[in-house]
Every structure is written in structure tokens, then in C-alpha cells.
Amino acid sequence: MKYSRKLRCWYITADVTFAGVSCRLFLIRHTQHGNWNGLLTTNTKLDFFEAYRIYAQRWSQEVVFYDKYIVMQSRHTHTDAKLLIA
């Protein structure tokens, strides 16, 4: 188990085989006694920091798309309500 000052988390890296495919597993926790979270990648050449960077970037994109979806849903609902009133 290693500690990253940069990301302020504990992590473990393990090369595993999942369903016959070679993978790299990263287990991460942000406090010493907190819950573990996992990242699984088929790119066994990635180190922990690169995998975490890619995950963070993709997660931020998911949040943006979700927020956009919610805004579009609320606009659609308001439009339907105006049509019903008129």
C-alpha cells in the first residue's frame, strides 16, 4: 500500500486476470480507514497517476453531460406546462 501526497489517497496496484483478460486493478481510499474504491483497466502499462487522471477527466465529462440532460429535461417540462395552460 502506497500513499500519494499529490492526490492525498492510499492506493494499491495489482495485475490480475479477469474473465481470461489481463488487467490492472487499482484500489484507492482517501482516508486510512475509509472504504476502498476500484479502477480496472485492460491497459496494463498504465501507472496509478495516469489511470486516475483519465478517470477524473472522464468523470467530469459525465457530470457535464448529466447536468446538460437535467437542464434540457427541465426546459422540456416547462415548455409542456406552457402549452397545457395556453
Secondary structure by P-SEA (a helix, b strand, c coil): ccccccccccbbbbbbbcccbbbbbbbbbccccccccccccccccccaaaaaaaaaaaaaaaaaaaaaaaaaaaaaaaaaaaaaac
